Amino acid sequence: MLPLLSKPLRPVTIGLAILLALAVMPAQAATVTTAYGDIEVPSAPERVVTLHEGALDTALAVGITPLGAVTTRGGDGVAHYIEAHLDDERPAIVGVVREINLEAVLSLEPDLILAPPQLPEAQYRLLSRMAPTVVPLSEGLGPELWRDETRLYAQALGREAEIDALLEQVDARAAEIAERTVADEAPSAVLVRWMPQGPMVLSDDLFTAGLLRAAGVAIHDAGLVQEGKPHSDTLSLENLSRVDADWLFLATLNEEGRDALEAAKMSPAFARLDVVARDQVVPVDGQLWSSASGPLAALAILDGLDAALTP
């Protein structure tokens, strides 16, 4: 048995004891509201895994490189635009967009998981046993939903001030382009994803469409996309005239899509488009323009739009 102290502790000793006690106390948790209710997350997470492209974008935007991430749509790694924000420290790939490798996530011993909207409850229950799992409340489509998702991810990371500043930067960049773009009438545009099977018009309710509208471009879906759907059915080359506009942005996800687009450019139906005659068809990175979300993606898309519209 330890001997009892015969003298009271001096103030310096008491102060040291308090500091030591504080040093071993766990960091105070924060509470965030998710699709599966309020959950507690660590105030300064150190082992973050992102299972959504927008979550990876947000984490990197605020200076946090996750331990794990999923592949971009149509690729076997992260999106091309993300590469510019990575150094030697890279996230391990723990699955694809619709299929998460739970064992790979578990092996990283995360203290926070940032998951995609509409994550199935069965997967949520498994992931939440590994670490607090943040699932955004987003439902359906909406060009501004990404902002709420981004703010939620940033809140879970304890980086709200940083993300607010970045969102203000996105708004300022879009306003700057709009001021130079809009004269008497906003130019019209259609965004098409070109797949090996053919072209699909993307909804004007998506992330990229909201950015283009903010930048002064009247983007539309040519009346080909059903409400609540992210894109149209595949169009035949004979129906390409439906997508004629002042500008046509053509997104491809991979080499197969690019090969199909090059073949389509040789067809008379493509050559007859007015937008082709005006030389205002702009190939864009589909991983960025048709799949990504987040502040880094927003700024990259706006930079690409500015370059296309600037004579």
Secondary structure, 3 states (H helix, E strand, C coil): CCCCCCCCCCHHHHHHHHHHHHHHCCCCEEEEEECCEEEEEECCCCCEEECCHHHHHHHHHCCCCCCEECCCCCCCCCCHHHHCCCCCCCCEECEECCEECHHHHHHCCCCEEECCCCCCHHHHHHHHCCCCEECCCCCCCCCCHHHHHHHHHHHHHCCHHHHHHHHHHHHHHHHHHHHHHCCCCCCEEEEEEEECCEEEEECCCCHHHHHHHHCCCEECCCCCCCCCCCECCCCCHHHHHHHCCCEEEEEECCHHHHHHHHHHCCCHHHHCCHHHHCCCEEEEEHHHHCCCCCHHHHHHHHHHHHHHHCC
